[in-house]
Amino acid sequence: MKRLNTATPDFEPAFAALLDEARETTNRVDGVVAEIIATIRAHGDAALIDYTTRFDRWAPTAPAALRVTSAEIEAADASIRPELRAALNLAAERIEAFHRAQLPRDLEMQDSAGLTLGMRWGAIDAVGIYVPGGKAAYPSSVLMNALPARAAGVPRIAMCVPTPDGALNPLVLAAAKRAGVTEIFRIGGAQAVAAMAWGTASIGAVDRIVGPGNAYVAEAKRQVFGRVGIDSIAGPSEVVVIADADNDPRHIAVDLLAQAEHDESAQSILITPDATLADAVAVAVEAELRHLPRAAIASESWARHGAVIVVRDLAEAATLTNRLAPEHLQLMVAEPRTLLAQIRHAGAAFLGRFCPEAVGDYVAGPNHVLPTGRTARFASGLSVFDFLKRTTWVEADEAALVAVGPAAVALAEAEGLTAHARSVALRLGG
């Protein structure tokens, strides 16, 4: 774990090194992924069966076996304990309500020249969702990716999830049922992304692929972009916690470890103006690690990528946070909204001492699919807008064209596009 202090002479180079730290890259797998995509395009379902047999340790007998049946989904849903069913229902209701509230209105206006201008919104036709299935199962990821698509009005939502040793996770299937997923396939990795992008005999192609995955999945999404849309190239999870002295060090320690336990490449950073709190949190992290089931993962993440930064004041904390542009930001201070106003770059913010980021992972409502690796400088979290398209339209009568047409002719002629100019000029009697 790195210890930094803005008052020391070596802070700036140390902080720059933290910003430039490469926690995970996909360029080491780009060749392998390109080969997988090419093989899926060439051989379709047969290649999917082969890759599933090799990587997921079970052998589908036919392409139809790749699809999860309605009976399997119903059986999985029926097997869930009542308290988990209630938790899934609560999470689904809150997530869908928040995303339905985002839906935009169409636009229509008439300008002073007499043209009628408009913009309409419409859902894309088909979405593919990738759900990880390796180190852990994530029903929350199903809800966060599928429910915004349903709120946007997407008619077809397909989902791919790897099933190591052929085992299906009941919670994942139950979440998919509640989120309106219409097709579920038990395939994973780059081959699943390729199948959704290009289609096979048994899996229809989609228009956009969303959802997190490992380096192979991330690289596959990068390579199929253009053929389909994607949400982002998701990297390892990260959190920045800004805390003042009036906090329980144990609360902060557990919040930091909540990110560290995702995987060894995750990053947790504490920024505080109180050096005593910084020391106490560092001690509390080590104590909590002794009781954490995923201690090996969290410990490596904390040791390799964790950081505690002591600053002069909260204004300096805000400045550093804008440079970090974190995926998650917790503001555990007396006036979190005042501090939030100083921060421009964060995927999602959690305000106050009783609002840990983990509540946002499951039941708060806003999406937990967020920009990582400092991309919050220019990107946003998943929303209904990722599943909508805008179409603008213009309506003009003769009088309106007379008002604006001569300017269009002049600009077209200046660009040397004669036919452009004539298409307007002819209607003006020229």
N, C-alpha and C positions, 0 to 999 in steps of 0.2 A: 504494500500500500504506500502510495506516494504522500509525503507531507510537504505542503507548500505554504509559504507565507508571503503575502504581497509586500511586506516591509523589508524583505531580504534582497540584496543586490542581484542574486541569481534567479529571482522569481520569473522574469519575463522569458528567458530561454527555457526554463523548466516548464512553464505553462504552454509555451509554443510547442514543446515536445509532446505534451499531453494532447494538445489539439491535433497534432499530426500523427498520432499513434494509429497504426493500421491494425484494428482488432480482428478483422476478417476480410478477405478479398476473394473475389470469384475468378480472377484471371488464371489461377492455378488449375481450374477445372474447365476452362472454356473449350479446350479441345475435346475432352471427353463428352461434354454436353452437346457440342456440335455433332459429334458422331451419333449420339443417342437420338437427337432430333431427326437427323437424316435417315436413320434406320426406321424410326416410327413412320416417317413420311413414305418410305419405300415399301414397308412390309406391314404397316397397320397393326391389326389385332394380333397377328402372329408374333410380332416383335414385343407387343405389350405382355403377352403371355410369357415369352422368354425372359424379359426383364423382371417380371413379377416373380417368376420361379427362382431366378438368380439372386435377387436383392431382398425379397420379402419372405423367402423360405417357405412358400407354398405354391403348388402347381395347379393353376386353373385348368380344368379339363376342356373348356371351350370358351369362346369370347363371351357367351352369355353368363358365364360364372363370374365375370368381372363386375357385373352389376348387382348391387344389393337389392333383394326383392322386397316387395311391400310386406310380406309376411315376416321377414327378418327385422324390418324396421318396427313393426307393431310389437313383435316379441321383445325387442330391446326396450322399447318404451314401457311395456308392461312390467319389465323387470326392475325398474328404477324404484328406489325407496321413496316413500311419500315426501320426506323432507327435501330430497334432491329434486323431485318433480316440482314442488312448490318453489324452490329456489330458481330452477330453470324458467318457470312461468313468470316469476317476478322480474327476472333479468330480461326476458324477452319483451315483456310489456313495457318496461322502462326504456329499453333501447329503441324499440319501434316507435314509441311515442315521441322521443327526442328527434328521431330522424324524420318522422312525418312532419314535425313542426318546421323542418328546414325547407320543405317543398316550395319552390319559387312560383311566382305568377307570370303568366304570359304578359307581353308588353305590346301595346298599340298606341301610336301617337301620330298626330298630323302636324307637320311643321309649317313655318310661315310661307314656304314656297308652294304649299299645297300637296306635297307628297305625303302619303300615308306610310309610316314605317312601323315594322313590328318584329317581335322576336317570340318564338314559341319554344316550349320545352317538351321533350318527349323521351321516353325511356328507350334504352337500347334493347335489342331483341333477345340476347342470350348472354348469360354470365357464367363463367367457370370459377369455382372457388376451390383453392387448394387449402387443405387442412393438414397440419403436421401430425405425424403419428409415430414418431421415433422415441425420443427420450420421455415424452409425456403425451397424454391425450388432452385436447383442448376444445371442449364443447363451447366455451366462451368465444373462441375464434370463429366457430360456425355462426353463432348469433351475430357477432359483430360484422361479419362479411356478408351474410345473407339477408339480414333484416333491412339494411339500407337499400339493398337491391329490390326487395319486396316493397318497401315504402315508395320507391321511385316508380314502381309499376312494371318491373322487368317480368315478362311472362314465363321465361324459362331460366331456371337456376340449376346448374349441374355442379356436382361436388366430387372431388377426388380426394381420397384419404388412403394412405398406405395401411396395410393390415399385416404387420409382421407375424409370421407363423399362421396366417389366416384368421387371426382373432379380430373381431369387431368390437369396438368400444361402445357399450350401450348408451352412455351419455352423449357421445358424439351423434349417434343416430337419432336419439330423442331430440337433441337440439336442432338437427336438420329438419325433423318433422315439424317442429314449432316454427321454424324460420321460413317455411315455404319452399324448401329445396325439392325439386321435382325429379332429379336423377342423382343417384349416388353410385360411384364406382370405386372399387377397392384397388386402386393403383396409386403409386406415389412417385416421387423423384422427378427428374427431368423428363422422363417418359410420359408422366401424367400431364405435364405442362404442354409437351409436344402434341399429345393426343387431343387436348382441348383446343389448341390453336389451329391444328390442321385437320382434325377429325379423322375417324377411322370408320370402318363399316358398322361398328356397334356404338361408337361415341360421336355424337354430332359436334361439329365445331362451334365455338362460341365467339363472341365479339370482344369480350374483355375478360381478363384473368386477374383475380385478386387473391390475396392471402399470403401469409408468411411461409417460409420453409428454410431448408439448409442451403449451403453454398451452391449446390447443384440446382436446386429449385430457383434460387435467385438468378443464377446465370442463365438458366433456361428462359426465365421471364424476360431477361435482357435480350436474348437472342430472338425471341418470337415477337418482340415489340415491333409494331409496324404492320405485321400480319394481324395482330390483335392489339387492343389497348391493355395496359396493365395499371395497377395502382401505384406501385413503387418497387424499387429493389430493396427489400427489407434487410437490414443488418442486425447485429446483436442489440439486445435491449439495453436501455440506459436510463439513469435517473440522476437529476441534480436536486439535492435537498438544501435549501437555504434556511438556516435556523438561528434564532437568537438564544440568549442564555436561559430563557424561561421555558425550557423543554426537558422532558425526561430523556436522558441519553439512550435508554433502552428502546424507547419508541423509535428514535432515529436509527439506531443500529438495525432493528428489524426491518425498517423501511428500506435501508440500504441493501440488506440481504435479500429482500423480496425481489430485487432485480438481479442480484448476483446469483441466485439459485436457478435462473433461467438456463444459463450455460456458461462455460468457462470464458467466453469472449464478451460477456455482459460487462457493463461499467456502472459503478455507483460512486457518486461524488458528493461530499458534504462541503458546503461553503458556510462559514460562520465568522462573526466578528469576535467570538469569545474563545480564547485559546483553551480555557479550562474545560469548556464543553467539548471542544475538539478532542482533547485527551480522553475525556470520559467516554465519548462515543467509540473511539478506537478500542478502548478496553472492553466496552459492552459488546462490540462486534465479535471479538474473540470469545467472549463468554457465550454468546448466543450460538456461535458456530458449533460449540460442543454438543448442542442439543438438536441440531438441524439434520433431518434425514438426508438432505442433499448437500451435506457439509463439504464433501469432496469437490463438488462443482462450485459451490459458493465460495469456498476458501481459495480456490485457484483464481476465480474471477476477481475477488477482493485483492489478492496478493499481486496479480499481474496488472490489473486495470483500475483498481480502486484509488481514490484520492481524498484527502482532507485538506482543504484550503482555508487558511485563516486570513481574513481581510480586515481592513481598517474600519469599514462601516458597511451598511446594507446597500448604499449607493454603489460602492465598489463591487459588491456581490452581484448587483444587477448588470454592471458592465461586463463582468466576466461571464455571466450567464448568457448574455447576448452573443458573446464570442463562441461559447460552447454550443448554443442552439440545441438544447437537449430534447430528446424524445418526450420524457416526463420531467415535470418540474413541481416540487413540493415547496410551498412557502409557509414554513412553520414559524411565523413571526406575529407580532402584536397587531399589525395593520397590513394584512396580506394584499388587499386590493390596492393600497397605495404603492406597495412594492411592485405588484403586477403591472401597474401603469408604466413603470420604467423598463419593462422587459418586452422586447419586440419579437424575440425568436424563441419559441418553444412549441412542441407539438401539442401538449396538453398541460394545463396547470391545475394544481390541487391546493386549495387555499385553506389555511388554518391548521391548528394542531390536531384536529379530529377528522382530517380528510386525507388519509393515506392514499397513495397512488393505487393500491390494490383494490380500493372500492371502485375505481374507474375501470379496472380490468374486467369487472363482472356486472355490477348492478347500477352504477350511477346513471348511465344513459348515453353520454357521448362516447364516440368510438375509441377503441383501444388499438386500432391499426393506425400507427403514427409514423411520421418521418424520423429516421434514425441517422446516425453518422453525420450530424451537423446539417442535414438537409432541411431542417426546420427553418433555415435561413430563407428558403424559397419554396417549400412545399408544406402541405397541410395534411391533416389526418383524413381517413376515409369518411365519406359522407354520401348523402343521396346524389350530390353533384357528380360523383364518380360513375353514376349509372344513368345519367341524363345527358342528352345532347341538345344544343341550341341550334335552331334554324331561324335565320333572319329573313324578312321579306319586305319588299317595296312595292307600292302601288302608285302609279302616276298617270294622270290624264294629260291631255295636250297642254293645258295651261301650266301645269307643273313642270312639264318637260321644257317648255319655253323659258321658264324661270331659271332652271339650273343647267339646261342642256348646253348652252354656249360655253360655259366653263369646262364641261366635260370634253367638248370638241377641242378647245384650246390645249388642254392637258394631254389629250391623246395625240394631237399633232406634235406637241413638244417631245413626246416619247417616241415619235416615229411610227406609231401604230395607226396606219391610215384607215384600215377597215373599222377599227374602234371609232374613229372620228366620224366616218361616213354613216355608221349605224345610227348615230344620234343626229347628225346633220341632215340626213334625208328626211327624218321625221319633222325637222324644223323648216323644211322647204328649201334646204341648201343643196 
